């Protein structure tokens, strides 16, 4: 399994725990769905035409109604998920900076995320990992929203 696919698999497991916590507290979340695909991509070295590469995706099924409010709920859900991961991983890992786009229906496709952790690069060489600097940036930039508060998540400074 590639590191990227493994990273999304770990995120999926954490998101299931996040959803369970939200159900226990009756907090409204955007409804996220996860799937994995393999895509054929042009090879970037001589002698090889194509490579199979993972294209992990999360499919977000947006509720009917106001598109602006739906987009806000998606952003708030993903920000609270980042906070949840911070708490669960005791400030050593965070999944953040999710990229998503509408697909022309009531769905949005999440196409990427950044994972920061303070492990040795050999242990988990995830793309876009900025290590301790990325963790600090998340801690400094995160603003709790109603989902974080509804889940009664610990403050980022109190996690150890």
N, C-alpha and C positions, 0 to 999 in steps of 0.2 A: 504494500500500500504506500502510495507516495505521501510525503510529508503534508502536502496541501490537503489531500483527501483525509488523512488522519486528523488534521487540525479541524476540519469541518465536522468530522464524526464526533470529536470531543466537544465541539460547540453544540452539536445537536443534543448530546446527552445532558449537558449543562442547561440547555434551553428547556428540556423536558422537566428538569428539577425546578426551574424558574416558573414554568407554567403551573406546576403543582403547588408551589408556594403562593402564586397569585390566586388559584382556585380556593385554597384554604382561607385566604384573606378577602375573597370576593373582590378582587381588583380587576378592572377591565384592561385587557391587553389587545393589541392587534393580533390577529389570528395568523401565525406564521406556520408554513409548511416547509419541510426539508426534503430535498431530493439530490441525487448525485448523477452526473452524466459523464460519459467519456466522449471526447471530441477528437477528431483527426486534425492535426495542425501541421503546417509545413515544417520540415526539419531545417535547422539552422547550421548544419554541417555537411560537408561533402559526402557523397555515397549513400545518403539516406534521404528519401523523398518525404516521408510522413512519419510522424510520431503519434501515438495515442496518449492524450493527456487528460487528466481529470478536469472536469468543469463542475465543481461542486456548486450547487445553488440552493437557495431557500426560496420557496414560493409563498408569497404573502397573499392570502385571500382577503381582500378588503371588503368591509361591509358596504351595503348600499347606502347612498346618502351623499353628504357634502364631501367632495374630494379634498378640500383644504383641511377639514377636520380629520379625515382618514389619514392623510399624510402626517399630520401632527401626532396622531396616535401611534403610527408606525415609528416615528422618530423618538417619541417618549418611551415606547416599549423597548426599542433597541438600546437607548441610553440607560434605562433601568436594568436591562439585561447585563450591560457592561458593569454597572455598579454591583449587581448580584454576583457576577463572576469574581470581581475584586474581593468581595466579602468571603465567598466560598474558598477562593484560592489564597486567602489571607494576605492580599496585596502583592503576591508574587507573579500573578498572571492577570491580564485583562484582554478581552476581545472588544474592539472598539472601531470607530471610523467605518461603519457599515456603508456600503454603496448599494443603492437600489434605484430602480427605475420602473415606471408604469409600463405595462405591456399592451396597452390599448383597450383593455377590458376593465373589470373591477379588480384586477390583480396587479401586484407589483413584484418584481423579481429582484431579490437581493443577490448581487453579483460579486461581492467581495467584503472583506473585513481585515482589519489589522490585528495581529496578536502580539502583544508585548509581554515578555517574561524576563526574569532575572536569572535564568538558568544558563549554564554553559552553552555556547553556540553549538557544540557537538551533540548535546543532548536533544535539542529540538531546533534545527535550523529553519524555522519558519520564515517565509518572506516578509519583509516589512517590519521585522522585529527591531525595535530601537532599544531593547533592554531596559535598564534602570531609567534612562532618560525618557523613554516612552511611557513607563509607569508613572513617573513624576508628572509628565505633561497631562496624562489622564487625570491624575489626582488634583492637579491645579485647575484644570478646565471643566471638570464635571460639575454640573448644577443639578441637584436633585429636583425631580418633577413629582407629579401626583402619584405616579406608579411607584417610585422609590419610597415615597412617604406612606403609601397604602400598604406596601410590603413590610414597612417598619425596618428597612435596611439600616444596618449600623453605619455610622458616619465613616467616611473614608479614613479620617485621621485616627479613629479608634480601633482599626483593624490591625491585628498582629498575629 
